């Protein structure tokens, strides 16, 4: 008998965020499967009905599903791609898989707010049949801060995919010179501010592009700092950029910079490696686990030390052509096909389906 599986893709509503991209690529990969024992239903915002083709069914995100799940359609298995989803299975005993990406809120929020978030997450863990996480770092965080009551926690790395645009043209806002590229949500946890002080010490041929939503108070603080230091001709903050522009920068930049302090996994370094580009990153949270010895790590964020480390390593990197190929090969460790295969095995296991 065919088993029904609901895949919660509600974060497609925020398609340009990390979780939005995870939902997009997981949905694309899963919809291409021809599995004879599982029937998938994608739980999506209304505008995404039909987006993944006719190989899957669709249920539209609704207030009814959120507040009165018992009155909604039932499934043999429910999979929630992230810990902040507000939706649950109709039946209290239905198998429920929950993915936890990170516990960054423990550092970002006040102790009181962090405590509330932990309690909310604990309730979801209590409901879950099985927990998955996106790194060993996150697994340790979960085990140290939450009560798993003996439940299994599996590490399944996210896939990384960069849409290709071979004919992409140089964006009008792209500066001339050796471009250093940084992309992601511009929040304090990303530690973007240190890049301004760092770039100030480099020769003028180096330019910096900081891509990401620039409406946050922290982003505005950085924009003001750039003006104060008279670096507007060397640092560009274009806001969120198109996939085509992102492709161009990854293909043409000199290096990708990733000084983030808190990451459940961290996608930009792997995206950079897919193009054979060197990565300069912090040695915080999950980043060393994900990048291993394929990134250059800043031991601290003293601008002078960052500069010395950067200049030494960037010169050595470009003196050896093999370095770039090593990075490209390593990045293939993080493919969506690998992620989806592991989840498919987990679905079979929980539903007691023989292969």
C-alpha positions as a Markdown table, in Angstrom:
| # | Residue | x | y | z |
|---|---|---|---|---|
| 1 | Unk | 0.0 | 0.0 | 0.0 |
| 2 | Unk | 1.3 | 3.5 | -0.9 |
| 3 | Unk | 2.1 | 5.7 | 2.1 |
| 4 | Unk | 1.3 | 9.4 | 2.1 |
| 5 | Unk | 4.0 | 11.9 | 3.2 |
| 6 | Unk | 3.4 | 15.6 | 3.9 |
| 7 | Unk | 6.4 | 17.9 | 3.3 |
| 8 | Unk | 6.1 | 21.2 | 5.0 |
| 9 | Unk | 7.5 | 23.8 | 2.6 |
| 10 | Unk | 5.7 | 26.9 | 4.1 |
| 11 | Unk | 9.0 | 28.8 | 4.1 |
| 12 | Unk | 8.7 | 29.2 | 0.3 |
| 13 | Unk | 7.0 | 32.4 | 1.4 |
| 14 | Unk | 10.4 | 33.8 | 2.1 |
| 15 | Unk | 12.2 | 32.4 | -0.9 |
| 16 | Unk | 15.3 | 34.6 | -0.7 |
| 17 | Unk | 16.2 | 33.4 | 2.9 |
| 18 | Unk | 18.2 | 30.4 | 3.7 |
| 19 | Unk | 15.2 | 28.4 | 4.8 |
| 20 | Unk | 13.4 | 29.5 | 1.6 |
| 21 | Unk | 16.2 | 28.2 | -0.5 |
| 22 | Unk | 16.3 | 24.9 | 1.5 |
| 23 | Unk | 12.6 | 24.5 | 0.9 |
| 24 | Unk | 12.9 | 25.3 | -2.8 |
| 25 | Unk | 15.8 | 22.8 | -3.6 |
| 26 | Unk | 14.4 | 20.0 | -1.3 |
| 27 | Unk | 11.1 | 20.3 | -3.1 |
| 28 | Unk | 12.7 | 20.3 | -6.5 |
| 29 | Unk | 14.7 | 17.2 | -5.8 |
| 30 | Unk | 11.9 | 15.3 | -4.1 |
| 31 | Unk | 9.4 | 16.1 | -6.9 |
| 32 | Unk | 11.8 | 14.5 | -9.4 |
| 33 | Unk | 11.6 | 11.1 | -7.7 |
| 34 | Unk | 9.5 | 8.3 | -9.1 |
| 35 | Unk | 8.9 | 6.4 | -5.8 |
| 36 | Unk | 6.3 | 3.7 | -6.1 |
| 37 | Unk | 5.8 | 3.3 | -2.3 |
| 38 | Unk | 5.4 | 6.9 | -1.2 |
| 39 | Unk | 3.1 | 9.7 | -2.4 |
| 40 | Unk | 4.2 | 13.2 | -1.5 |
| 41 | Unk | 2.1 | 16.2 | -0.8 |
| 42 | Unk | 3.8 | 19.6 | -0.6 |
| 43 | Unk | 2.4 | 22.0 | 1.9 |
| 44 | Unk | 3.0 | 25.4 | 0.2 |
| 45 | Unk | 1.9 | 29.0 | 0.0 |
| 46 | Unk | -1.0 | 29.3 | -2.6 |
| 47 | Unk | 1.2 | 30.7 | -5.4 |
| 48 | Unk | 3.4 | 27.6 | -5.3 |
| 49 | Unk | 0.6 | 25.2 | -6.1 |
| 50 | Unk | 1.7 | 23.3 | -9.2 |
| 51 | Unk | 5.2 | 24.9 | -9.1 |
| 52 | Unk | 6.9 | 21.5 | -8.6 |
| 53 | Unk | 4.9 | 19.7 | -11.4 |
| 54 | Unk | 2.3 | 17.0 | -11.3 |
| 55 | Unk | 4.4 | 14.3 | -9.7 |
| 56 | Unk | 3.3 | 15.5 | -6.3 |
| 57 | Unk | 0.1 | 16.7 | -4.7 |
| 58 | Unk | -0.4 | 20.0 | -2.9 |
| 59 | Unk | -2.0 | 21.4 | 0.2 |
| 60 | Unk | -2.2 | 25.2 | 0.7 |
| 61 | Unk | -1.0 | 26.8 | 3.9 |
| 62 | Unk | -4.1 | 27.9 | 5.8 |
| 63 | Unk | -5.3 | 29.2 | 9.2 |
| 64 | Unk | -7.4 | 26.1 | 9.5 |
| 65 | Unk | -4.3 | 23.8 | 9.3 |
| 66 | Unk | -2.6 | 26.0 | 11.9 |
| 67 | Unk | -5.4 | 26.3 | 14.5 |
| 68 | Unk | -7.6 | 23.3 | 13.8 |
| 69 | Unk | -5.3 | 20.6 | 12.4 |
| 70 | Unk | -7.6 | 17.8 | 13.6 |
| 71 | Unk | -10.2 | 18.9 | 11.0 |
| 72 | Unk | -7.6 | 18.7 | 8.2 |
| 73 | Unk | -6.4 | 15.9 | 5.9 |
| 74 | Unk | -4.4 | 13.1 | 7.5 |
| 75 | Unk | -1.1 | 11.7 | 6.3 |
| 76 | Unk | 1.0 | 8.6 | 7.2 |
| 77 | Unk | 4.1 | 10.8 | 7.9 |
| 78 | Unk | 4.7 | 14.5 | 8.4 |
| 79 | Unk | 8.1 | 16.1 | 7.8 |
| 80 | Unk | 8.8 | 19.7 | 8.9 |
| 81 | Unk | 12.0 | 21.1 | 7.3 |
| 82 | Unk | 12.6 | 23.6 | 10.1 |
| 83 | Unk | 12.0 | 24.1 | 13.8 |
| 84 | Unk | 9.9 | 27.3 | 13.6 |
| 85 | Unk | 7.0 | 25.9 | 11.6 |
| 86 | Unk | 3.6 | 26.5 | 13.1 |
| 87 | Unk | 2.0 | 23.4 | 11.6 |
| 88 | Unk | 1.4 | 19.9 | 12.8 |
| 89 | Unk | -0.2 | 16.6 | 11.7 |
| 90 | Unk | -3.9 | 16.2 | 12.1 |
| 91 | Unk | -3.4 | 13.0 | 14.2 |
| 92 | Unk | -1.5 | 13.3 | 17.5 |
| 93 | Unk | 0.1 | 9.9 | 16.9 |
| 94 | Unk | 1.1 | 10.4 | 13.3 |
| 95 | Unk | 4.9 | 10.0 | 12.8 |
| 96 | Unk | 6.5 | 13.5 | 12.8 |
| 97 | Unk | 10.1 | 14.3 | 11.7 |
| 98 | Unk | 11.5 | 17.7 | 12.8 |
| 99 | Unk | 14.7 | 19.3 | 11.5 |
| 100 | Unk | 16.5 | 21.7 | 13.8 |
| 101 | Unk | 18.9 | 24.0 | 12.0 |
| 102 | Unk | 20.5 | 25.9 | 14.9 |
| 103 | Unk | 20.0 | 27.3 | 18.4 |
| 104 | Unk | 21.4 | 30.7 | 17.5 |
| 105 | Unk | 18.7 | 32.4 | 19.5 |
| 106 | Unk | 20.5 | 31.3 | 22.7 |
| 107 | Unk | 23.1 | 34.0 | 21.8 |
| 108 | Unk | 20.9 | 36.4 | 19.9 |
| 109 | Unk | 18.0 | 36.8 | 22.3 |
| 110 | Unk | 17.7 | 38.0 | 25.9 |
| 111 | Unk | 17.8 | 35.1 | 28.5 |
| 112 | Unk | 14.0 | 35.5 | 29.0 |
| 113 | Unk | 13.2 | 35.3 | 25.3 |
| 114 | Unk | 15.7 | 32.5 | 24.8 |
| 115 | Unk | 14.0 | 30.5 | 27.6 |
| 116 | Unk | 10.6 | 30.9 | 25.9 |
| 117 | Unk | 12.0 | 29.8 | 22.5 |
| 118 | Unk | 13.6 | 26.7 | 24.2 |
| 119 | Unk | 10.3 | 25.8 | 25.8 |
| 120 | Unk | 8.5 | 26.1 | 22.5 |
| 121 | Unk | 11.1 | 23.9 | 20.8 |
| 122 | Unk | 11.0 | 21.4 | 23.6 |
| 123 | Unk | 7.3 | 20.9 | 23.0 |
| 124 | Unk | 8.0 | 20.1 | 19.3 |
| 125 | Unk | 10.7 | 17.7 | 20.3 |
| 126 | Unk | 8.3 | 16.0 | 22.7 |
| 127 | Unk | 5.9 | 15.6 | 19.8 |
| 128 | Unk | 8.5 | 14.4 | 17.2 |
| 129 | Unk | 9.1 | 10.8 | 16.3 |
| 130 | Unk | 12.6 | 11.6 | 15.2 |
| 131 | Unk | 14.9 | 14.6 | 15.1 |
| 132 | Unk | 17.3 | 15.6 | 12.3 |
| 133 | Unk | 19.9 | 18.3 | 12.4 |
| 134 | Unk | 22.1 | 19.9 | 9.8 |
| 135 | Unk | 25.5 | 19.5 | 11.5 |
| 136 | Unk | 27.3 | 17.8 | 14.4 |
| 137 | Unk | 27.6 | 21.3 | 15.9 |
| 138 | Unk | 23.8 | 21.7 | 16.0 |
| 139 | Unk | 23.4 | 18.1 | 17.3 |
| 140 | Unk | 25.7 | 19.0 | 20.3 |
| 141 | Unk | 23.8 | 22.2 | 20.9 |
| 142 | Unk | 20.5 | 20.3 | 21.0 |
| 143 | Unk | 21.8 | 17.6 | 23.2 |
| 144 | Unk | 23.2 | 20.1 | 25.7 |
| 145 | Unk | 20.2 | 22.4 | 25.9 |
| 146 | Unk | 17.1 | 20.2 | 25.3 |
| 147 | Unk | 15.6 | 17.0 | 26.7 |
| 148 | Unk | 15.6 | 14.4 | 23.9 |
| 149 | Unk | 14.2 | 11.6 | 26.1 |
| 150 | Unk | 16.2 | 9.0 | 24.2 |
| 151 | Unk | 15.0 | 10.1 | 20.8 |
| 152 | Unk | 17.4 | 9.5 | 17.9 |
| 153 | Unk | 19.1 | 12.5 | 16.4 |
| 154 | Unk | 20.4 | 12.1 | 12.8 |
| 155 | Unk | 22.9 | 14.5 | 11.1 |
| 156 | Unk | 21.9 | 15.2 | 7.5 |
| 157 | Unk | 23.7 | 18.0 | 5.8 |
| 158 | Unk | 21.8 | 20.4 | 3.6 |
| 159 | Unk | 22.6 | 20.3 | -0.1 |
| 160 | Unk | 24.1 | 23.3 | -1.8 |
| 161 | Unk | 23.2 | 24.4 | -5.3 |
| 162 | Unk | 23.9 | 27.5 | -7.3 |
| 163 | Unk | 21.8 | 28.2 | -10.3 |
| 164 | Unk | 24.0 | 28.7 | -13.3 |
| 165 | Unk | 23.8 | 31.6 | -15.8 |
| 166 | Unk | 26.6 | 31.1 | -18.3 |
| 167 | Unk | 25.7 | 34.3 | -20.1 |
| 168 | Unk | 25.4 | 36.4 | -16.9 |
| 169 | Unk | 26.7 | 40.0 | -17.4 |
| 170 | Unk | 28.6 | 42.1 | -14.9 |
| 171 | Unk | 26.1 | 43.9 | -12.7 |
| 172 | Unk | 26.1 | 47.7 | -13.2 |
| 173 | Unk | 26.9 | 48.2 | -9.5 |
| 174 | Unk | 29.9 | 45.8 | -9.5 |
| 175 | Unk | 33.1 | 47.8 | -8.8 |
| 176 | Unk | 36.3 | 47.5 | -10.8 |
| 177 | Unk | 39.3 | 45.7 | -9.3 |
| 178 | Unk | 39.7 | 42.6 | -7.2 |
| 179 | Unk | 36.3 | 41.9 | -5.8 |
| 180 | Unk | 35.8 | 40.3 | -2.4 |
| 181 | Unk | 32.3 | 38.9 | -2.0 |
| 182 | Unk | 30.2 | 38.5 | 1.1 |
| 183 | Unk | 26.5 | 37.3 | 1.0 |
| 184 | Unk | 23.9 | 36.5 | 3.6 |
| 185 | Unk | 21.5 | 38.1 | 6.0 |
| 186 | Unk | 23.1 | 41.2 | 7.4 |
| 187 | Unk | 22.6 | 40.8 | 11.1 |
| 188 | Unk | 25.0 | 41.1 | 14.1 |
| 189 | Unk | 25.6 | 37.3 | 14.2 |
| 190 | Unk | 27.1 | 37.5 | 10.8 |
| 191 | Unk | 29.8 | 39.9 | 12.2 |
| 192 | Unk | 29.9 | 41.8 | 8.9 |
| 193 | Unk | 31.2 | 45.0 | 10.5 |
| 194 | Unk | 34.7 | 43.6 | 10.9 |
| 195 | Unk | 35.0 | 43.4 | 7.1 |
| 196 | Unk | 34.8 | 47.2 | 6.9 |
| 197 | Unk | 37.8 | 47.7 | 9.2 |
| 198 | Unk | 39.6 | 44.9 | 7.4 |
| 199 | Unk | 39.1 | 46.3 | 3.9 |
| 200 | Unk | 40.3 | 49.7 | 5.0 |
| 201 | Unk | 43.8 | 48.2 | 5.5 |
| 202 | Unk | 44.0 | 46.6 | 2.1 |
| 203 | Unk | 45.3 | 48.3 | -1.0 |
| 204 | Unk | 42.8 | 50.2 | -3.1 |
| 205 | Unk | 42.6 | 47.6 | -5.8 |
| 206 | Unk | 40.5 | 45.4 | -3.4 |
| 207 | Unk | 36.8 | 46.1 | -3.5 |
| 208 | Unk | 34.1 | 44.6 | -1.3 |
| 209 | Unk | 30.5 | 43.6 | -2.2 |
| 210 | Unk | 28.2 | 42.9 | 0.8 |
| 211 | Unk | 25.0 | 41.3 | -0.6 |
| 212 | Unk | 21.9 | 40.8 | 1.5 |
| 213 | Unk | 18.9 | 42.5 | 3.0 |
| 214 | Unk | 20.2 | 45.9 | 4.0 |
| 215 | Unk | 17.1 | 47.2 | 5.8 |
| 216 | Unk | 18.1 | 46.0 | 9.3 |
| 217 | Unk | 19.4 | 48.4 | 12.0 |
| 218 | Unk | 22.7 | 46.5 | 11.9 |
| 219 | Unk | 23.0 | 46.9 | 8.1 |
| 220 | Unk | 22.3 | 50.7 | 8.4 |
| 221 | Unk | 25.0 | 50.9 | 11.0 |
| 222 | Unk | 27.4 | 49.3 | 8.6 |
| 223 | Unk | 26.3 | 51.7 | 5.8 |
| 224 | Unk | 27.0 | 54.6 | 8.1 |
| 225 | Unk | 30.4 | 53.3 | 9.0 |
| 226 | Unk | 31.3 | 53.0 | 5.3 |
| 227 | Unk | 30.4 | 56.6 | 4.8 |
| 228 | Unk | 32.3 | 57.7 | 7.9 |
| 229 | Unk | 35.5 | 56.0 | 6.6 |
| 230 | Unk | 35.0 | 57.4 | 3.1 |
| 231 | Unk | 34.9 | 53.9 | 1.6 |
| 232 | Unk | 31.8 | 54.3 | -0.5 |
| 233 | Unk | 34.0 | 54.0 | -3.7 |
| 234 | Unk | 35.4 | 50.6 | -2.5 |
| 235 | Unk | 32.4 | 48.9 | -0.7 |
| 236 | Unk | 29.0 | 48.3 | -2.3 |
| 237 | Unk | 25.9 | 47.1 | -0.4 |
| 238 | Unk | 23.4 | 46.4 | -3.2 |
| 239 | Unk | 20.8 | 44.7 | -0.9 |
| 240 | Unk | 19.4 | 41.4 | -2.0 |
| 241 | Unk | 20.7 | 40.4 | -5.4 |
| 242 | Unk | 19.4 | 38.2 | -8.1 |
| 243 | Unk | 20.6 | 34.6 | -8.6 |
| 244 | Unk | 22.2 | 35.7 | -11.9 |
| 245 | Unk | 24.2 | 38.4 | -10.1 |
| 246 | Unk | 25.1 | 36.0 | -7.4 |
| 247 | Unk | 26.4 | 33.6 | -10.0 |
| 248 | Unk | 28.5 | 36.4 | -11.7 |
| 249 | Unk | 30.1 | 37.4 | -8.4 |
| 250 | Unk | 30.9 | 33.8 | -7.3 |
| 251 | Unk | 32.4 | 33.2 | -10.7 |
| 252 | Unk | 34.4 | 36.4 | -10.9 |
| 253 | Unk | 35.3 | 37.3 | -7.3 |
| 254 | Unk | 38.8 | 37.0 | -5.9 |
| 255 | Unk | 37.5 | 35.4 | -2.6 |
| 256 | Unk | 34.4 | 34.9 | -0.4 |
| 257 | Unk | 34.5 | 36.3 | 3.1 |
| 258 | Unk | 32.4 | 34.7 | 5.9 |
| 259 | Unk | 33.2 | 36.1 | 9.4 |
| 260 | Unk | 29.9 | 34.8 | 10.9 |
| 261 | Unk | 29.9 | 33.9 | 14.5 |
| 262 | Unk | 26.9 | 31.6 | 14.6 |
| 263 | Unk | 25.9 | 29.1 | 11.9 |
| 264 | Unk | 23.9 | 25.9 | 12.0 |
| 265 | Unk | 25.8 | 24.9 | 8.8 |
| 266 | Unk | 26.7 | 28.0 | 6.6 |
| 267 | Unk | 26.0 | 27.8 | 2.9 |
| 268 | Unk | 28.1 | 30.6 | 1.3 |
| 269 | Unk | 31.5 | 28.9 | 1.9 |
| 270 | Unk | 30.4 | 25.8 | 0.0 |
| 271 | Unk | 28.9 | 27.9 | -2.8 |
| 272 | Unk | 32.3 | 29.6 | -3.1 |
| 273 | Unk | 34.1 | 26.3 | -3.2 |
| 274 | Unk | 31.7 | 25.1 | -5.9 |
| 275 | Unk | 33.4 | 27.8 | -8.1 |
| 276 | Unk | 36.9 | 27.0 | -6.8 |
| 277 | Unk | 37.1 | 30.3 | -4.9 |
| 278 | Unk | 39.1 | 30.6 | -1.6 |
| 279 | Unk | 37.1 | 31.2 | 1.6 |
| 280 | Unk | 38.2 | 33.3 | 4.5 |
| 281 | Unk | 36.0 | 32.6 | 7.5 |
| 282 | Unk | 35.7 | 32.6 | 11.3 |
| 283 | Unk | 36.5 | 29.5 | 13.2 |
| 284 | Unk | 33.2 | 29.7 | 15.1 |
| 285 | Unk | 30.2 | 27.3 | 15.5 |
| 286 | Unk | 29.8 | 24.8 | 12.7 |
| 287 | Unk | 32.0 | 26.5 | 10.1 |
| 288 | Unk | 35.2 | 24.4 | 10.7 |
| 289 | Unk | 33.1 | 21.2 | 10.6 |
| 290 | Unk | 31.6 | 22.1 | 7.3 |
| 291 | Unk | 34.7 | 23.5 | 5.6 |
| 292 | Unk | 37.3 | 21.3 | 7.3 |
| 293 | Unk | 40.7 | 22.3 | 6.1 |
| 294 | Unk | 39.4 | 23.8 | 2.8 |
| 295 | Unk | 38.9 | 27.3 | 4.2 |
| 296 | Unk | 41.3 | 29.9 | 5.7 |
| 297 | Unk | 40.3 | 30.7 | 9.2 |
| 298 | Unk | 40.8 | 34.1 | 11.0 |
| 299 | Unk | 42.0 | 33.3 | 14.5 |
| 300 | Unk | 40.7 | 36.7 | 15.7 |
| 301 | Unk | 39.1 | 39.8 | 14.2 |
| 302 | Unk | 41.8 | 42.3 | 14.8 |
| 303 | Unk | 41.9 | 44.1 | 11.4 |
| 304 | Unk | 45.7 | 44.0 | 11.1 |
| 305 | Unk | 45.8 | 40.2 | 11.9 |
| 306 | Unk | 43.0 | 39.6 | 9.4 |
| 307 | Unk | 44.9 | 41.5 | 6.7 |
| 308 | Unk | 48.2 | 39.6 | 7.3 |
| 309 | Unk | 46.4 | 36.2 | 7.2 |
| 310 | Unk | 44.5 | 37.2 | 4.1 |
| 311 | Unk | 47.4 | 38.5 | 2.0 |
| 312 | Unk | 49.6 | 35.5 | 2.9 |
| 313 | Unk | 47.0 | 32.9 | 2.0 |
| 314 | Unk | 45.4 | 34.5 | -1.0 |
| 315 | Unk | 48.8 | 34.8 | -2.7 |
| 316 | Unk | 49.7 | 31.2 | -1.9 |
| 317 | Unk | 46.3 | 30.0 | -3.1 |
| 318 | Unk | 46.6 | 31.6 | -6.5 |
| 319 | Unk | 50.1 | 30.3 | -7.0 |
| 320 | Unk | 48.8 | 26.7 | -7.1 |
| 321 | Unk | 46.1 | 25.9 | -9.7 |
| 322 | Unk | 45.3 | 22.6 | -8.0 |
| 323 | Unk | 43.9 | 24.4 | -5.0 |
| 324 | Unk | 40.8 | 25.5 | -6.9 |
| 325 | Unk | 40.1 | 22.0 | -8.2 |
| 326 | Unk | 40.3 | 20.5 | -4.7 |
| 327 | Unk | 37.7 | 23.0 | -3.5 |
| 328 | Unk | 35.3 | 22.2 | -6.4 |
| 329 | Unk | 35.6 | 18.4 | -5.7 |
| 330 | Unk | 35.1 | 18.9 | -1.9 |
| 331 | Unk | 32.0 | 21.0 | -2.5 |
| 332 | Unk | 30.3 | 18.0 | -4.1 |
| 333 | Unk | 30.0 | 16.4 | -0.7 |
| 334 | Unk | 27.0 | 18.7 | -0.2 |
| 335 | Unk | 24.6 | 17.8 | -3.0 |
| 336 | Unk | 20.8 | 17.8 | -2.7 |
| 337 | Unk | 20.7 | 14.3 | -4.1 |
| 338 | Unk | 22.6 | 13.1 | -1.1 |
| 339 | Unk | 20.4 | 14.9 | 1.3 |
| 340 | Unk | 17.2 | 13.6 | -0.3 |
| 341 | Unk | 18.5 | 10.1 | -0.5 |
| 342 | Unk | 19.1 | 10.1 | 3.3 |
| 343 | Unk | 15.7 | 11.5 | 4.0 |
| 344 | Unk | 14.1 | 8.9 | 1.8 |
| 345 | Unk | 15.8 | 6.2 | 3.7 |
| 346 | Unk | 14.5 | 7.8 | 6.9 |
| 347 | Unk | 10.9 | 7.9 | 5.6 |
| 348 | Unk | 11.1 | 4.2 | 4.7 |
| 349 | Unk | 12.6 | 3.4 | 8.1 |
| 350 | Unk | 9.9 | 5.2 | 10.1 |
| 351 | Unk | 7.1 | 3.9 | 8.0 |
| 352 | Unk | 8.5 | 0.3 | 8.1 |
| 353 | Unk | 8.7 | 0.0 | 4.4 |
| 354 | Unk | 11.0 | -2.6 | 2.9 |
| 355 | Unk | 13.1 | -1.4 | -0.1 |
